[in-house]
Amino acid sequence: MHSQQFILEVLMSTFGDRLNFLRKSKNLKAEELGEIVGLKRRIIFLYEKGETKPSYDSLLALADYFDVSLDYLVGRSDDPARR
């Protein structure tokens, strides 16, 4: 069970790092991104810090906006291209 927790923590930190990178690459403030995808600024920050998990709908909205695959967004792939 501990290994599953470790994997979840790694995925969450990778997701937060990628979200932060993608947001900044578009020169967006957290509040602006939140408005675009229907989330509050605080939630964006919590995602970026790895302090909360995104819902499926939030993941889809973020992947769609940034035009990246879900696997890339959560750190399961280093290739952002959608297939």
C-alpha positions in Angstrom: 0.0 0.0 0.0 2.9 2.4 0.7 4.1 2.1 -2.9 0.7 3.2 -4.2 0.8 6.3 -2.0 4.4 7.0 -3.2 3.2 6.8 -6.8 0.3 9.0 -6.1 2.6 11.6 -4.5 5.0 11.5 -7.5 2.1 11.9 -9.9 0.6 14.8 -7.9 3.9 16.6 -7.7 4.5 16.1 -11.4 1.0 17.2 -12.3 1.5 20.4 -10.2 4.9 21.1 -11.8 3.5 20.6 -15.3 0.4 22.7 -14.6 2.6 25.5 -13.3 4.9 25.3 -16.3 2.0 25.2 -18.8 0.3 28.2 -17.1 3.4 30.3 -17.0 4.3 29.3 -20.6 1.0 31.1 -21.6 1.8 34.0 -19.3 -1.4 33.4 -17.3 -2.1 34.3 -13.7 -3.7 31.5 -11.7 -6.9 33.6 -11.6 -7.0 33.9 -15.4 -6.5 30.2 -15.9 -9.2 29.5 -13.3 -11.7 31.7 -15.2 -10.8 29.9 -18.4 -11.4 26.4 -17.1 -14.0 27.2 -14.5 -11.9 26.8 -11.3 -11.1 29.2 -8.5 -7.6 30.7 -8.3 -7.0 28.9 -5.0 -7.7 25.5 -6.6 -5.1 26.2 -9.3 -2.5 27.0 -6.6 -3.5 23.8 -4.6 -3.0 21.7 -7.7 0.3 23.3 -8.4 1.5 22.6 -4.8 0.2 19.1 -5.0 -2.1 19.7 -2.0 -5.3 18.5 -3.7 -6.2 16.1 -6.5 -8.0 17.4 -9.6 -11.3 15.9 -10.6 -11.7 14.1 -13.9 -13.6 17.1 -15.3 -10.8 19.5 -14.2 -8.1 17.3 -15.8 -10.0 17.2 -19.1 -10.6 21.0 -19.0 -6.9 21.7 -18.4 -5.7 19.2 -21.0 -8.1 20.6 -23.5 -7.1 24.2 -22.9 -3.3 23.5 -23.0 -3.8 21.0 -25.9 -1.8 18.3 -24.2 -2.6 14.6 -23.4 -3.8 13.6 -20.0 -0.8 11.3 -19.7 1.5 14.2 -20.2 -0.4 16.4 -17.7 -0.2 13.8 -14.9 3.4 12.8 -15.6 2.8 9.4 -17.2 4.4 10.6 -20.5 7.0 13.2 -21.4 5.3 13.6 -24.8 2.6 16.3 -24.6 1.1 15.4 -28.0 -2.4 14.0 -28.1 -2.9 10.8 -30.0 
